[in-house]
Amino acid sequence: MDLSYRLNKIAEKVTINGIIADIGTDHAYIPIFLYKNNKIKSAIACDISKGSLQKAIDNISKYNLQDNIQTRLGNGLEKITLQDNIDTIIIAGMGGMLMIDILEKGNIIANNIKELILQPQKDIDKVRQYLHNNNFKIIDDEMLKDEGKYYTIIKAIKGKEENLYKKEEYIFGKFEIENKSEILKEYIEDQVYKMEIVLKNIKETNIQTRILEIENNIKMYREVLKCL
Ligand SMILES: C[S@@+](CC[C@H](N)C(=O)[O-])C[C@H]1O[C@@H](n2cnc3c(N)ncnc32)[C@H](O)[C@@H]1O
């Protein structure tokens, strides 16, 4: 089974020989890949959507891994219990705020695992902040580019971060800044370029013309209103 570069990188971060819960598993590619490559003992693949979980069930059956990878339909961590003895929770490919909500609602489970592997699609700064506020220490934080898109993968364990991050470290990741990451450099250059275009467009828009345009529209709309 060939994983995308992003999924491969997520799989690479998992500490070997544990029991994993993949929340929002969809196709279940990560647990299947990890099990087939002897990286984990077993897995629980969870999803809130019946359709997604069916994809997972079909793929798990295709590789005949039903005894090794369980599937559970549910919201976030609600179907995971302490008796599952999860070592690693993986949550990838969803928004950061949803991820925070899942960790918050399932905090009893999240506080009893060895590591979190998170790949938030947005609000990444808020995820880093949440981890620090909830006694998780970020031990790995990598940005990568796959098929033209930038992704960040964060690995965290229980523990207090002694030196809280500066604002820019929450936004871009402390390790990437310290490591002078080429990908981060490219990403920031790309963002600055886009912001400069937006700024230029704003500056070039003549406010008076825009006001006149809106006034004329209101006039026209009122005229139509009279006929109704
Ligand atoms: C874009 S897919 C990501 C799949 C896979 N984790 C990956 O990174 O390629 C997001 C999946 O998360 C599931 N999902 C969304 N909200 C969820 C929640 N609250 N609990 C569990 N799964 C959820 C969706 O049904 C969908 O299958």
The ligand as a Gaussian input file, in Angstrom:
#p B3LYP/6-31G(d) Opt

LIG

0 1
 C      -10.537000      14.887000       5.529000
 S      -10.836000      13.397000       6.383000
 C       -9.224000      13.006000       6.945000
 C       -8.956000      11.532000       6.875000
 C       -7.599000      11.095000       7.402000
 N       -7.494000      11.291000       8.830000
 C       -6.503000      11.826000       6.665000
 O       -5.812000      12.635000       7.303000
 O       -6.331000      11.605000       5.471000
 C      -11.661000      13.906000       7.851000
 C      -12.444000      12.774000       8.498000
 O      -12.778000      13.177000       9.830000
 C      -14.085000      12.732000      10.099000
 N      -14.584000      13.553000      11.220000
 C      -15.008000      14.833000      11.185000
 N      -15.408000      15.223000      12.403000
 C      -15.225000      14.174000      13.239000
 C      -15.458000      13.951000      14.610000
 N      -15.952000      14.905000      15.404000
 N      -15.167000      12.744000      15.126000
 C      -14.681000      11.756000      14.345000
 N      -14.447000      11.906000      13.037000
 C      -14.704000      13.087000      12.489000
 C      -14.811000      12.893000       8.790000
 O      -15.979000      12.107000       8.734000
 C      -13.746000      12.460000       7.789000
 O      -13.829000      11.089000       7.515000

